[in-house]
Amino acid sequence: MATNLITVKDVQEKSKDGSSWLELTDENNRTHRIFRRVQDNDGNWHDLSSKYDMIRNSENRTLRLTTEQKGRFINVLDVEPVEPAQTRRESKSSEERDAECRLKTFTTAYAKDLAVAGKIPTDTILSWAELFYRYLQGGVSISDTEVNEAIKKARAIEEQPAPKSAARRAAPARPVESLTP
């Protein structure tokens, strides 16, 4: 048996012919397949079902894999996290990421609506969305200077004459041809 330390880059759940497994991709782009149950060379069965939740959430974590060569395959017999899960709290939970995504989507949509209404120029949508996002977060206040600069930029662009596009020109009316021969 061998022990390998890997840093997980990606975790994917795979299935084929009624069998399912997890595929871990490490920092060297090597793939490690983790089956729920696997048999070692001595005929002993190793059940990894209880560790599947930990393995699914192991992205960007270091794991210790106990492996064994069986024919041309390398079987993973055991998986253990190198650092305890509770000390690793630098990443956001899925609920926090979802809430942040909804807020960013909302502020971007609001800025887009202002651009469609002609209140702000379209090339400033993202800067306005970022300004709205920071304001709604409450942790960072927006200074009057930032608001005034954004308004000045919007007015400067608004005062520029709009280029005439071909789409705005009226197309000449065409006579309707009869459908009867």
Secondary structure by P-SEA (a helix, b strand, c coil): cbbbbbbbcbbbbbbcccbbbbbbbccccbbbbbcccccccccbbbbcccaaaaaaacccbbbbbbcccccccccccccccccccccccccccaaaaaaaaaaaaaaaaaaaaaaaaccccccaaaaaaaaaaaaaaccccccaaaaaaaaaaaaaaaacccccccccccccccccccccc
